[in-house]
Amino acid sequence: MGIHSDKQSKNLYVTNGSAADANSPTAERDGAFVPKRDEQGYEVREQAMGTKKRIRVVLMGAGASSLNFFKKAEEQMENIEICCYEKNADIGGTWFENRYPGCACDIPSVNYQFSWKIKPWTHYYSYSPEIWEYLKSIEQENDFISKFIKLRHQIERVEWDNEAGVWRFDIRNLETNEITHDAAEFFINAGGVLNSWKMPDIPGLQEFKGKLMHSARYEEGYDLTGKRVAVIGAGSSGVQIVASIQKKVSKLYSWIRSPIWITAGFAQTWAGKNGANFAYTPEQLQFLEQNPKKYLEYRKQVENELNQRFKFIIKGSEAARNAREYSYNEMATKLKGDPRLCDKVIPKNFNPGCRRPTPAPGYLEALVAENSTVFTDPIGRITPSGFTDHEGKEHEVDVIICATGFDTSWLPRFPFIANGVDLRDMWGGPDGVTSYLSLGIPTFPNHFTFCGPYGPLGHGSFMPLIERWTQYMFDVISKVQVENIKSLTPRLKVAQQFRQHADLFLKRTAWISPCRSWFKQGKTDGQAAIYPGSRLHFMEIMKQPRYEDFDIEYWDENQFAFMGNGFEVREFDGRDITNYLGLLDGVDKQPEYGEELMQKLAGWAVGK
């Protein structure tokens, strides 16, 4: 019994088939009838997938961050044009500007360097001139000024042009005062956090007839020997200055207006006695130079200690209690039990870590030295010959050094506008600052900052972080180049959720305690815009961009146009086209194969 149907079969084996089945010669096989576009007008872009369009990037500030950006861009990036505007007469940022007595890094030298530029250092905590020389050597070895940097040029206005998909800049030449214009797809703020110094608002300051200097504009080489000196400010700069000059001057006046923990710097286990700085011996330096593997191990052990510090930032932790007890005993001992100073200076309501620690060995000892007078009450006023104290008594001095810090409000010093909104208005209101993971600004497209608000400000060395930020930026820029993207903009809701998490978490930490810290704009109750986690936590979240957090706008109506003509650039640029199997000798280059293996392994070679 069979199954019958009246329907005509379409099976090839019982019909004549189509014209194509007849195997007649046609022009179609040679591409004659391939359409250039479809019914909607879409065309295939005649280029291999992975082709990178040309992108221009403008950076602000030629400090350590930009130097790393230049170096790695030359190694990794292609079709990228870079211009960096630097207001100073040379590179180096804070290490070019700050040359006050005792100016040193609070991070051990061996960990305050790039992974690709390792050198022996003279001191455990390096002083400003040596750090600047390190950065300058990078610039000179790579000729970065002639390639990328315009010195003595200052950005005065930045605005996003949405139609053109570029940032537009007004640039002032500080030598000629001429204003020029520039444009770039990306704008990167590499100006750092501590770059806008300010004089204190003290009555009569400008009437002083002696030598008046700010720590960020200190006259390098100025001789203080035998002089009467007043140091205003007890932050990082102030404590280093006081410790450095006390034994040189005839009389030293200083002020401590709020309690401060004076602790040893980062990684004190490896420091000198009592956490002091020390100069490496010739034998130590020779050992490090001759044993690079041991140098790496040394750096890793020091870094290991740096990464442990986050534990004592957490309030109520055993590490926090131990740090507080140790620091109290150390301070009381070095202040010689002075009841007034111990009562006024040693904090009672916040833990160590509320402010970033500063290596200033000798500071506490300087406060109780015979030639030192410490005020814990306000200055009366500055007079032409000195100052009056809180009781109205006048003191004559030859030099006043203002170590009163920087503007840490996060507000730009120029109009910075996107979508009709100036960042100064957006962040200057009662809601404070909101960033996207510290490196982005919500609603501001194609913009990154090296350590903006809610960044790892108190988390150890910036150098590894700079390298991670840079790679993150390269990943984003490369995606823009390959996929013909117009803009990537951090979404406001995402940034608000990040801040919500950060603000709640930070209540667990010493950073929000009532100390005066530049983390909080110099206020006891300021917004603690610091990263809510450890250094390792931050490095992990920066490992790759979370593109789901961005609004992405493409130049192409079809966002898959970047797929191009079906080929990948690797097939034509000389790289290994079987790289996914592994690289011969670790080199990503198409091998030139000989016939040796064929003579041994081909079937015909063995008679098969």
PyMOL commands that set and color helices and strands:
alter all, ss='L'
color gray80, all
select helices_A, chain A and resi 12-14+20-22+28-30+64-76+94-97+109-111+128-142+144-148+205-207+215-217+236-245+268-270+273-275+282-290+292-306+309-313+318-334+339-345+363-367+423-428+462-483+492-506+510-512+518-520+535-541+547-549+561-563+569-571+579-581+584-586+596-601+604-606
alter helices_A, ss='H'
color red, helices_A
select strands_A, chain A and resi 55-60+80-86+149-151+153-161+166-173+179-184+186-189+211-214+228-232+251-255+372-375+381-383+386-388+394-396+399-402+416-418+421-422+447-449+485-490+550-554
alter strands_A, ss='S'
color yellow, strands_A
deselect
rebuild
show_as cartoon
